[in-house]
Amino acid sequence: MQQTIIWSSVIGVILVMGILIFFAMRVQHSPAKTYAADQGPAEIDVSNYPQEMQTLYNVFTRRCSKCHTVARPINSDFTPEEWKKYVQKMMRKAGSGLTPKTADQITKFLIYDSQHRERNTK
């Protein structure tokens, strides 16, 4: 009787582990969604930007690249209000790691960049 309980428990643990491994592999191999903006340039020459904006560019690239390509926001054409909403939306995503402070820094950089960088309009 006791051996049956032990074997049932072992089989149960093996089944649960198998199911967890199966779903972990599916999540790991699911293709990431891509957008047209992902195909554009993945960096900005900020050498002529003020030092503060160069520093914020580093915050932006380090934080935003955790979840998607840096090209996506670089090649998006948002208004200042749209950037504010977009970054707030990203901050609410699980695992983003964005704090209100870093979200404000990223928003400040993206607004500055959208108002000062010449876009290739070919």
N, CA, C and O atoms as CSV, one atom per row, in Angstrom:
chain,resi,resn,atom,element,x,y,z
A,1,MET,N,N,0.819,-1.190,0.000
A,1,MET,CA,C,0.000,0.000,0.000
A,1,MET,C,C,0.872,1.267,0.000
A,1,MET,O,O,0.643,2.185,-0.787
A,2,GLN,N,N,1.866,1.304,0.884
A,2,GLN,CA,C,2.734,2.462,0.985
A,2,GLN,C,C,3.575,2.613,-0.278
A,2,GLN,O,O,3.830,3.735,-0.716
A,3,GLN,N,N,4.017,1.485,-0.881
A,3,GLN,CA,C,4.788,1.536,-2.122
A,3,GLN,C,C,3.941,2.100,-3.255
A,3,GLN,O,O,4.458,2.844,-4.089
A,4,THR,N,N,2.687,1.775,-3.305
A,4,THR,CA,C,1.786,2.279,-4.339
A,4,THR,C,C,1.658,3.793,-4.238
A,4,THR,O,O,1.652,4.491,-5.252
A,5,ILE,N,N,1.558,4.291,-3.025
A,5,ILE,CA,C,1.464,5.739,-2.805
A,5,ILE,C,C,2.744,6.419,-3.259
A,5,ILE,O,O,2.699,7.465,-3.906
A,6,ILE,N,N,3.886,5.828,-2.924
A,6,ILE,CA,C,5.176,6.403,-3.316
A,6,ILE,C,C,5.295,6.450,-4.833
A,6,ILE,O,O,5.671,7.477,-5.397
A,7,TRP,N,N,4.972,5.331,-5.501
A,7,TRP,CA,C,5.060,5.279,-6.961
A,7,TRP,C,C,4.079,6.251,-7.609
A,7,TRP,O,O,4.408,6.889,-8.609
A,8,SER,N,N,2.910,6.363,-7.062
A,8,SER,CA,C,1.928,7.312,-7.598
A,8,SER,C,C,2.450,8.740,-7.485
A,8,SER,O,O,2.268,9.550,-8.395
A,9,SER,N,N,3.093,9.040,-6.373
A,9,SER,CA,C,3.666,10.370,-6.169
A,9,SER,C,C,4.796,10.627,-7.156
A,9,SER,O,O,4.875,11.710,-7.735
A,10,VAL,N,N,5.665,9.649,-7.352
A,10,VAL,CA,C,6.787,9.784,-8.285
A,10,VAL,C,C,6.257,10.017,-9.699
A,10,VAL,O,O,6.734,10.907,-10.404
A,11,ILE,N,N,5.278,9.223,-10.111
A,11,ILE,CA,C,4.696,9.374,-11.447
A,11,ILE,C,C,4.045,10.744,-11.589
A,11,ILE,O,O,4.168,11.380,-12.635
A,12,GLY,N,N,3.360,11.200,-10.560
A,12,GLY,CA,C,2.734,12.524,-10.576
A,12,GLY,C,C,3.758,13.632,-10.744
A,12,GLY,O,O,3.545,14.561,-11.523
A,13,VAL,N,N,4.866,13.543,-10.021
A,13,VAL,CA,C,5.929,14.544,-10.119
A,13,VAL,C,C,6.524,14.539,-11.524
A,13,VAL,O,O,6.759,15.602,-12.099
A,14,ILE,N,N,6.769,13.362,-12.079
A,14,ILE,CA,C,7.330,13.254,-13.422
A,14,ILE,C,C,6.377,13.865,-14.450
A,14,ILE,O,O,6.820,14.576,-15.352
A,15,LEU,N,N,5.094,13.601,-14.327
A,15,LEU,CA,C,4.121,14.180,-15.258
A,15,LEU,C,C,4.089,15.702,-15.166
A,15,LEU,O,O,4.076,16.389,-16.187
A,16,VAL,N,N,4.076,16.218,-13.959
A,16,VAL,CA,C,4.056,17.673,-13.776
A,16,VAL,C,C,5.322,18.290,-14.355
A,16,VAL,O,O,5.255,19.318,-15.029
A,17,MET,N,N,6.474,17.675,-14.101
A,17,MET,CA,C,7.737,18.198,-14.644
A,17,MET,C,C,7.711,18.169,-16.170
A,17,MET,O,O,8.159,19.115,-16.817
A,18,GLY,N,N,7.193,17.095,-16.741
A,18,GLY,CA,C,7.100,16.991,-18.193
A,18,GLY,C,C,6.228,18.080,-18.780
A,18,GLY,O,O,6.570,18.677,-19.801
A,19,ILE,N,N,5.104,18.339,-18.139
A,19,ILE,CA,C,4.201,19.394,-18.610
A,19,ILE,C,C,4.882,20.761,-18.518
A,19,ILE,O,O,4.786,21.563,-19.447
A,20,LEU,N,N,5.564,21.031,-17.413
A,20,LEU,CA,C,6.271,22.306,-17.249
A,20,LEU,C,C,7.364,22.475,-18.297
A,20,LEU,O,O,7.518,23.557,-18.864
A,21,ILE,N,N,8.112,21.429,-18.556
A,21,ILE,CA,C,9.170,21.488,-19.572
A,21,ILE,C,C,8.560,21.735,-20.945
A,21,ILE,O,O,9.078,22.541,-21.718
A,22,PHE,N,N,7.462,21.049,-21.255
A,22,PHE,CA,C,6.788,21.226,-22.537
A,22,PHE,C,C,6.390,22.682,-22.745
A,22,PHE,O,O,6.672,23.255,-23.798
A,23,PHE,N,N,5.734,23.289,-21.751
A,23,PHE,CA,C,5.296,24.672,-21.902
A,23,PHE,C,C,6.468,25.645,-21.903
A,23,PHE,O,O,6.421,26.657,-22.603
A,24,ALA,N,N,7.506,25.365,-21.145
A,24,ALA,CA,C,8.691,26.228,-21.153
A,24,ALA,C,C,9.333,26.227,-22.535
A,24,ALA,O,O,9.771,27.272,-23.015
A,25,MET,N,N,9.392,25.074,-23.172
A,25,MET,CA,C,9.979,24.983,-24.506
A,25,MET,C,C,9.110,25.703,-25.530
A,25,MET,O,O,9.644,26.321,-26.452
A,26,ARG,N,N,7.799,25.643,-25.397
A,26,ARG,CA,C,6.905,26.338,-26.332
A,26,ARG,C,C,7.069,27.841,-26.213
A,26,ARG,O,O,7.110,28.544,-27.223
A,27,VAL,N,N,7.162,28.338,-24.995
A,27,VAL,CA,C,7.339,29.772,-24.784
A,27,VAL,C,C,8.682,30.210,-25.337
A,27,VAL,O,O,8.778,31.257,-25.977
A,28,GLN,N,N,9.708,29.428,-25.100
A,28,GLN,CA,C,11.052,29.768,-25.539
A,28,GLN,C,C,11.163,29.788,-27.054
A,28,GLN,O,O,11.921,30.591,-27.597
A,29,HIS,N,N,10.428,28.928,-27.751
A,29,HIS,CA,C,10.551,28.824,-29.187
A,29,HIS,C,C,9.467,29.557,-29.958
A,29,HIS,O,O,9.456,29.522,-31.189
A,30,SER,N,N,8.548,30.227,-29.253
A,30,SER,CA,C,7.519,30.961,-29.974
A,30,SER,C,C,8.168,32.180,-30.630
A,30,SER,O,O,8.943,32.893,-29.993
A,31,PRO,N,N,7.850,32.418,-31.899
A,31,PRO,CA,C,8.485,33.533,-32.600
A,31,PRO,C,C,8.046,34.870,-32.015
A,31,PRO,O,O,6.874,35.065,-31.691
A,32,ALA,N,N,9.002,35.787,-31.884
A,32,ALA,CA,C,8.684,37.119,-31.381
A,32,ALA,C,C,7.973,37.896,-32.480
A,32,ALA,O,O,8.294,37.760,-33.660
A,33,LYS,N,N,7.018,38.700,-32.084
A,33,LYS,CA,C,6.303,39.513,-33.053
A,33,LYS,C,C,7.245,40.598,-33.557
A,33,LYS,O,O,7.945,41.235,-32.770
A,34,THR,N,N,7.260,40.803,-34.857
A,34,THR,CA,C,8.104,41.850,-35.424
A,34,THR,C,C,7.229,42.904,-36.099
A,34,THR,O,O,6.118,42.622,-36.546
A,35,TYR,N,N,7.751,44.099,-36.157
A,35,TYR,CA,C,7.063,45.231,-36.752
A,35,TYR,C,C,7.969,45.828,-37.818
A,35,TYR,O,O,9.176,45.586,-37.816
A,36,ALA,N,N,7.399,46.599,-38.721
A,36,ALA,CA,C,8.181,47.231,-39.786
A,36,ALA,C,C,9.316,48.070,-39.200
A,36,ALA,O,O,10.416,48.099,-39.753
A,37,ALA,N,N,9.056,48.744,-38.094
A,37,ALA,CA,C,10.079,49.598,-37.473
A,37,ALA,C,C,11.287,48.790,-36.997
A,37,ALA,O,O,12.383,49.337,-36.875
A,38,ASP,N,N,11.100,47.487,-36.725
A,38,ASP,CA,C,12.216,46.643,-36.284
A,38,ASP,C,C,13.274,46.500,-37.365
A,38,ASP,O,O,14.425,46.183,-37.063
A,39,GLN,N,N,12.903,46.729,-38.622
A,39,GLN,CA,C,13.818,46.524,-39.734
A,39,GLN,C,C,14.706,47.736,-40.012
A,39,GLN,O,O,15.660,47.631,-40.783
A,40,GLY,N,N,14.418,48.859,-39.413
A,40,GLY,CA,C,15.191,50.075,-39.668
A,40,GLY,C,C,16.464,50.132,-38.845
A,40,GLY,O,O,16.825,49.156,-38.187
A,41,PRO,N,N,17.152,51.279,-38.878
A,41,PRO,CA,C,18.389,51.457,-38.110
A,41,PRO,C,C,18.183,51.159,-36.632
A,41,PRO,O,O,17.125,51.440,-36.068
A,42,ALA,N,N,19.215,50.582,-36.010
A,42,ALA,CA,C,19.117,50.177,-34.608
A,42,ALA,C,C,19.944,51.060,-33.685
A,42,ALA,O,O,20.160,50.723,-32.521
A,43,GLU,N,N,20.401,52.182,-34.204
A,43,GLU,CA,C,21.139,53.113,-33.336
A,43,GLU,C,C,21.001,54.527,-33.875
A,43,GLU,O,O,20.635,54.752,-35.029
A,44,ILE,N,N,21.306,55.459,-33.002
A,44,ILE,CA,C,21.237,56.878,-33.337
A,44,ILE,C,C,22.601,57.486,-33.039
A,44,ILE,O,O,23.208,57.186,-32.010
A,45,ASP,N,N,23.076,58.329,-33.929
A,45,ASP,CA,C,24.305,59.071,-33.654
A,45,ASP,C,C,23.920,60.255,-32.765
A,45,ASP,O,O,23.360,61.246,-33.235
A,46,VAL,N,N,24.227,60.135,-31.491
A,46,VAL,CA,C,23.860,61.192,-30.538
A,46,VAL,C,C,25.062,62.048,-30.162
A,46,VAL,O,O,25.008,62.797,-29.186
A,47,SER,N,N,26.149,61.945,-30.928
A,47,SER,CA,C,27.384,62.660,-30.580
A,47,SER,C,C,27.198,64.178,-30.558
A,47,SER,O,O,27.950,64.871,-29.873
A,48,ASN,N,N,26.218,64.710,-31.289
A,48,ASN,CA,C,25.963,66.152,-31.273
A,48,ASN,C,C,24.842,66.548,-30.323
A,48,ASN,O,O,24.488,67.724,-30.236
A,49,TYR,N,N,24.284,65.584,-29.616
A,49,TYR,CA,C,23.244,65.874,-28.634
A,49,TYR,C,C,23.899,66.398,-27.352
A,49,TYR,O,O,25.069,66.114,-27.099
A,50,PRO,N,N,23.165,67.150,-26.551
A,50,PRO,CA,C,23.698,67.579,-25.248
A,50,PRO,C,C,24.077,66.354,-24.403
A,50,PRO,O,O,23.514,65.272,-24.571
A,51,GLN,N,N,25.024,66.542,-23.509
A,51,GLN,CA,C,25.519,65.433,-22.683
A,51,GLN,C,C,24.386,64.711,-21.949
A,51,GLN,O,O,24.381,63.483,-21.861
A,52,GLU,N,N,23.439,65.469,-21.430
A,52,GLU,CA,C,22.314,64.836,-20.721
A,52,GLU,C,C,21.564,63.874,-21.646
A,52,GLU,O,O,21.191,62.776,-21.233
A,53,MET,N,N,21.346,64.286,-22.893
A,53,MET,CA,C,20.614,63.432,-23.836
A,53,MET,C,C,21.453,62.208,-24.226
A,53,MET,O,O,20.901,61.135,-24.468
A,54,GLN,N,N,22.763,62.360,-24.286
A,54,GLN,CA,C,23.630,61.209,-24.564
A,54,GLN,C,C,23.522,60.186,-23.429
A,54,GLN,O,O,23.479,58.979,-23.668
A,55,THR,N,N,23.481,60.682,-22.211
A,55,THR,CA,C,23.323,59.796,-21.048
A,55,THR,C,C,21.952,59.114,-21.079
A,55,THR,O,O,21.845,57.914,-20.828
A,56,LEU,N,N,20.912,59.883,-21.387
A,56,LEU,CA,C,19.567,59.306,-21.453
A,56,LEU,C,C,19.434,58.318,-22.608
A,56,LEU,O,O,18.660,57.364,-22.522
A,57,TYR,N,N,20.179,58.539,-23.685
A,57,TYR,CA,C,20.195,57.577,-24.801
A,57,TYR,C,C,20.697,56.222,-24.310
A,57,TYR,O,O,20.165,55.181,-24.693
A,58,ASN,N,N,21.720,56.241,-23.465
A,58,ASN,CA,C,22.237,54.986,-22.902
A,58,ASN,C,C,21.202,54.299,-22.016
A,58,ASN,O,O,21.077,53.075,-22.044
A,59,VAL,N,N,20.460,55.078,-21.232
A,59,VAL,CA,C,19.381,54.513,-20.414
A,59,VAL,C,C,18.334,53.891,-21.338
A,59,VAL,O,O,17.888,52.765,-21.119
A,60,PHE,N,N,17.953,54.634,-22.365
A,60,PHE,CA,C,16.956,54.167,-23.330
A,60,PHE,C,C,17.387,52.852,-23.987
A,60,PHE,O,O,16.614,51.894,-24.004
A,61,THR,N,N,18.600,52.791,-24.524
A,61,THR,CA,C,19.019,51.577,-25.233
A,61,THR,C,C,19.150,50.387,-24.288
A,61,THR,O,O,18.789,49.265,-24.644
A,62,ARG,N,N,19.660,50.629,-23.099
A,62,ARG,CA,C,19.840,49.537,-22.132
A,62,ARG,C,C,18.500,48.984,-21.652
A,62,ARG,O,O,18.324,47.768,-21.570
A,63,ARG,N,N,17.572,49.854,-21.339
A,63,ARG,CA,C,16.296,49.414,-20.766
A,63,ARG,C,C,15.337,48.872,-21.836
A,63,ARG,O,O,14.710,47.832,-21.634
A,64,CYS,N,N,15.224,49.558,-22.948
A,64,CYS,CA,C,14.233,49.168,-23.956
A,64,CYS,C,C,14.626,47.900,-24.703
A,64,CYS,O,O,13.761,47.177,-25.197
A,65,SER,N,N,15.921,47.626,-24.790
A,65,SER,CA,C,16.364,46.427,-25.507
A,65,SER,C,C,16.088,45.147,-24.725
A,65,SER,O,O,16.270,44.051,-25.255
A,66,LYS,N,N,15.652,45.269,-23.476
A,66,LYS,CA,C,15.296,44.079,-22.698
A,66,LYS,C,C,14.084,43.365,-23.283
A,66,LYS,O,O,13.983,42.142,-23.194
A,67,CYS,N,N,13.167,44.119,-23.879
A,67,CYS,CA,C,11.899,43.534,-24.317
A,67,CYS,C,C,11.702,43.504,-25.833
A,67,CYS,O,O,10.934,42.684,-26.336
A,68,HIS,N,N,12.381,44.379,-26.561
A,68,HIS,CA,C,12.207,44.428,-28.022
A,68,HIS,C,C,13.435,45.083,-28.632
A,68,HIS,O,O,14.322,45.558,-27.923
A,69,THR,N,N,13.471,45.099,-29.947
A,69,THR,CA,C,14.605,45.735,-30.622
A,69,THR,C,C,14.612,47.223,-30.309
A,69,THR,O,O,13.561,47.830,-30.105
A,70,VAL,N,N,15.790,47.796,-30.274
A,70,VAL,CA,C,15.903,49.241,-30.082
A,70,VAL,C,C,15.451,49.942,-31.362
A,70,VAL,O,O,15.022,51.095,-31.333
A,71,ALA,N,N,15.555,49.232,-32.478
A,71,ALA,CA,C,15.120,49.805,-33.751
A,71,ALA,C,C,13.647,50.197,-33.717
A,71,ALA,O,O,13.248,51.178,-34.344
A,72,ARG,N,N,12.844,49.436,-32.991
A,72,ARG,CA,C,11.390,49.700,-32.983
A,72,ARG,C,C,11.084,51.128,-32.547
A,72,ARG,O,O,10.421,51.845,-33.297
A,73,PRO,N,N,11.530,51.578,-31.377
A,73,PRO,CA,C,11.225,52.970,-31.023
A,73,PRO,C,C,12.032,53.980,-31.848
A,73,PRO,O,O,11.550,55.080,-32.117
A,74,ILE,N,N,13.251,53.616,-32.248
A,74,ILE,CA,C,14.062,54.548,-33.035
A,74,ILE,C,C,13.352,54.893,-34.341
A,74,ILE,O,O,13.417,56.034,-34.799
A,75,ASN,N,N,12.687,53.932,-34.932
A,75,ASN,CA,C,12.057,54.124,-36.234
A,75,ASN,C,C,10.563,54.406,-36.153
A,75,ASN,O,O,9.863,54.367,-37.165
A,76,SER,N,N,10.081,54.687,-34.956
A,76,SER,CA,C,8.678,55.052,-34.783
A,76,SER,C,C,8.559,56.568,-34.772
A,76,SER,O,O,9.430,57.266,-34.254
A,77,ASP,N,N,7.500,57.057,-35.335
A,77,ASP,CA,C,7.297,58.500,-35.464
A,77,ASP,C,C,6.109,58.915,-34.605
A,77,ASP,O,O,4.986,59.037,-35.093
A,78,PHE,N,N,6.378,59.134,-33.297
A,78,PHE,CA,C,5.325,59.482,-32.360
A,78,PHE,C,C,5.433,60.947,-31.967
A,78,PHE,O,O,6.509,61.544,-32.021
A,79,THR,N,N,4.308,61.510,-31.574
A,79,THR,CA,C,4.279,62.855,-31.004
A,79,THR,C,C,4.752,62.755,-29.552
A,79,THR,O,O,4.812,61.659,-28.995
A,80,PRO,N,N,5.089,63.893,-28.935
A,80,PRO,CA,C,5.463,63.832,-27.512
A,80,PRO,C,C,4.400,63.159,-26.638
A,80,PRO,O,O,4.731,62.376,-25.749
A,81,GLU,N,N,3.135,63.463,-26.890
A,81,GLU,CA,C,2.066,62.853,-26.082
A,81,GLU,C,C,1.998,61.347,-26.309
A,81,GLU,O,O,1.766,60.584,-25.372
A,82,GLU,N,N,2.201,60.919,-27.556
A,82,GLU,CA,C,2.194,59.488,-27.858
A,82,GLU,C,C,3.372,58.781,-27.188
A,82,GLU,O,O,3.224,57.658,-26.707
A,83,TRP,N,N,4.550,59.432,-27.153
A,83,TRP,CA,C,5.692,58.832,-26.466
A,83,TRP,C,C,5.393,58.648,-24.986
A,83,TRP,O,O,5.710,57.607,-24.412
A,84,LYS,N,N,4.789,59.647,-24.373
A,84,LYS,CA,C,4.454,59.543,-22.947
A,84,LYS,C,C,3.545,58.341,-22.697
A,84,LYS,O,O,3.793,57.547,-21.788
A,85,LYS,N,N,2.508,58.212,-23.494
A,85,LYS,CA,C,1.566,57.096,-23.335
A,85,LYS,C,C,2.243,55.757,-23.611
A,85,LYS,O,O,2.022,54.782,-22.892
A,86,TYR,N,N,3.062,55.716,-24.647
A,86,TYR,CA,C,3.705,54.463,-25.042
A,86,TYR,C,C,4.662,53.969,-23.958
A,86,TYR,O,O,4.647,52.792,-23.597
A,87,VAL,N,N,5.489,54.872,-23.445
A,87,VAL,CA,C,6.453,54.469,-22.408
A,87,VAL,C,C,5.725,54.068,-21.135
A,87,VAL,O,O,6.142,53.122,-20.466
A,88,GLN,N,N,4.651,54.760,-20.784
A,88,GLN,CA,C,3.852,54.363,-19.611
A,88,GLN,C,C,3.274,52.963,-19.811
A,88,GLN,O,O,3.237,52.161,-18.878
A,89,LYS,N,N,2.824,52.675,-21.029
A,89,LYS,CA,C,2.303,51.342,-21.344
A,89,LYS,C,C,3.403,50.293,-21.175
A,89,LYS,O,O,3.158,49.219,-20.626
A,90,MET,N,N,4.599,50.599,-21.640
A,90,MET,CA,C,5.720,49.661,-21.510
A,90,MET,C,C,6.080,49.455,-20.041
A,90,MET,O,O,6.436,48.349,-19.636
A,91,MET,N,N,5.988,50.517,-19.245
A,91,MET,CA,C,6.327,50.422,-17.829
A,91,MET,C,C,5.388,49.448,-17.111
A,91,MET,O,O,5.796,48.782,-16.160
A,92,ARG,N,N,4.145,49.365,-17.558
A,92,ARG,CA,C,3.164,48.488,-16.907
A,92,ARG,C,C,3.315,47.023,-17.310
A,92,ARG,O,O,2.710,46.151,-16.688
A,93,LYS,N,N,4.110,46.739,-18.338
A,93,LYS,CA,C,4.277,45.351,-18.774
A,93,LYS,C,C,5.119,44.582,-17.762
A,93,LYS,O,O,6.129,45.078,-17.264
A,94,ALA,N,N,4.684,43.374,-17.473
A,94,ALA,CA,C,5.404,42.522,-16.526
A,94,ALA,C,C,6.825,42.274,-17.020
A,94,ALA,O,O,7.044,41.951,-18.188
A,95,GLY,N,N,7.771,42.428,-16.125
A,95,GLY,CA,C,9.164,42.153,-16.457
A,95,GLY,C,C,9.901,43.292,-17.125
A,95,GLY,O,O,11.085,43.155,-17.434
A,96,SER,N,N,9.230,44.425,-17.360
A,96,SER,CA,C,9.907,45.537,-18.043
A,96,SER,C,C,11.023,46.118,-17.172
A,96,SER,O,O,12.042,46.580,-17.686
A,97,GLY,N,N,10.828,46.091,-15.875
A,97,GLY,CA,C,11.834,46.649,-14.978
A,97,GLY,C,C,11.892,48.165,-15.002
A,97,GLY,O,O,12.785,48.758,-14.396
A,98,LEU,N,N,10.947,48.808,-15.696
A,98,LEU,CA,C,10.957,50.264,-15.747
A,98,LEU,C,C,10.344,50.842,-14.478
A,98,LEU,O,O,9.270,50.430,-14.040
A,99,THR,N,N,11.037,51.782,-13.915
A,99,THR,CA,C,10.520,52.527,-12.764
A,99,THR,C,C,9.961,53.841,-13.292
A,99,THR,O,O,10.233,54.203,-14.437
A,100,PRO,N,N,9.195,54.554,-12.498
A,100,PRO,CA,C,8.735,55.873,-12.956
A,100,PRO,C,C,9.906,56.780,-13.356
A,100,PRO,O,O,9.798,57.544,-14.315
A,101,LYS,N,N,11.014,56.698,-12.630
A,101,LYS,CA,C,12.176,57.539,-12.954
A,101,LYS,C,C,12.756,57.171,-14.316
A,101,LYS,O,O,12.985,58.054,-15.143
A,102,THR,N,N,13.002,55.870,-14.567
A,102,THR,CA,C,13.587,55.489,-15.859
A,102,THR,C,C,12.592,55.736,-16.995
A,102,THR,O,O,12.992,56.104,-18.099
A,103,ALA,N,N,11.310,55.539,-16.732
A,103,ALA,CA,C,10.300,55.819,-17.765
A,103,ALA,C,C,10.330,57.299,-18.132
A,103,ALA,O,O,10.242,57.644,-19.310
A,104,ASP,N,N,10.454,58.177,-17.139
A,104,ASP,CA,C,10.540,59.616,-17.407
A,104,ASP,C,C,11.806,59.950,-18.195
A,104,ASP,O,O,11.774,60.774,-19.109
A,105,GLN,N,N,12.920,59.308,-17.841
A,105,GLN,CA,C,14.172,59.555,-18.559
A,105,GLN,C,C,14.068,59.113,-20.024
A,105,GLN,O,O,14.500,59.826,-20.930
A,106,ILE,N,N,13.499,57.951,-20.236
A,106,ILE,CA,C,13.342,57.431,-21.597
A,106,ILE,C,C,12.407,58.332,-22.391
A,106,ILE,O,O,12.688,58.660,-23.543
A,107,THR,N,N,11.311,58.728,-21.787
A,107,THR,CA,C,10.359,59.618,-22.462
A,107,THR,C,C,11.031,60.937,-22.822
A,107,THR,O,O,10.849,61.448,-23.928
A,108,LYS,N,N,11.796,61.481,-21.904
A,108,LYS,CA,C,12.493,62.749,-22.155
A,108,LYS,C,C,13.425,62.606,-23.348
A,108,LYS,O,O,13.464,63.483,-24.210
A,109,PHE,N,N,14.183,61.502,-23.409
A,109,PHE,CA,C,15.078,61.293,-24.543
A,109,PHE,C,C,14.287,61.147,-25.844
A,109,PHE,O,O,14.614,61.789,-26.842
A,110,LEU,N,N,13.258,60.312,-25.840
A,110,LEU,CA,C,12.504,60.057,-27.074
A,110,LEU,C,C,11.841,61.326,-27.609
A,110,LEU,O,O,11.794,61.535,-28.821
A,111,ILE,N,N,11.336,62.162,-26.726
A,111,ILE,CA,C,10.734,63.424,-27.164
A,111,ILE,C,C,11.811,64.344,-27.740
A,111,ILE,O,O,11.624,64.940,-28.801
A,112,TYR,N,N,12.932,64.456,-27.036
A,112,TYR,CA,C,14.026,65.292,-27.546
A,112,TYR,C,C,14.467,64.795,-28.924
A,112,TYR,O,O,14.602,65.580,-29.863
A,113,ASP,N,N,14.688,63.494,-29.031
A,113,ASP,CA,C,15.144,62.916,-30.285
A,113,ASP,C,C,14.137,63.148,-31.407
A,113,ASP,O,O,14.522,63.485,-32.527
A,114,SER,N,N,12.857,62.972,-31.116
A,114,SER,CA,C,11.839,63.142,-32.165
A,114,SER,C,C,11.767,64.587,-32.651
A,114,SER,O,O,11.317,64.847,-33.767
A,115,GLN,N,N,12.205,65.517,-31.824
A,115,GLN,CA,C,12.156,66.929,-32.197
A,115,GLN,C,C,13.460,67.437,-32.813
A,115,GLN,O,O,13.490,68.531,-33.375
A,116,HIS,N,N,14.552,66.642,-32.712
A,116,HIS,CA,C,15.843,67.130,-33.173
A,116,HIS,C,C,16.532,66.281,-34.240
A,116,HIS,O,O,17.382,66.788,-34.972
A,117,ARG,N,N,16.192,65.043,-34.338
A,117,ARG,CA,C,16.863,64.184,-35.321
A,117,ARG,C,C,16.185,64.297,-36.671
A,117,ARG,O,O,14.961,64.225,-36.783
A,118,GLU,N,N,17.017,64.477,-37.707
A,118,GLU,CA,C,16.486,64.463,-39.060
A,118,GLU,C,C,16.255,63.025,-39.461
A,118,GLU,O,O,17.141,62.182,-39.323
A,119,ARG,N,N,15.076,62.750,-39.952
A,119,ARG,CA,C,14.703,61.408,-40.365
A,119,ARG,C,C,14.973,61.222,-41.842
A,119,ARG,O,O,14.807,62.142,-42.644
A,120,ASN,N,N,15.390,60.025,-42.186
A,120,ASN,CA,C,15.563,59.676,-43.584
A,120,ASN,C,C,14.178,59.413,-44.155
A,120,ASN,O,O,13.524,58.452,-43.748
A,121,THR,N,N,13.721,60.223,-45.069
A,121,THR,CA,C,12.356,60.118,-45.580
A,121,THR,C,C,12.300,59.493,-46.972
A,121,THR,O,O,11.373,59.763,-47.735
A,122,LYS,N,N,13.263,58.680,-47.297
A,122,LYS,CA,C,13.265,58.031,-48.620
A,122,LYS,C,C,12.164,57.012,-48.716
A,122,LYS,O,O,12.010,56.366,-49.753
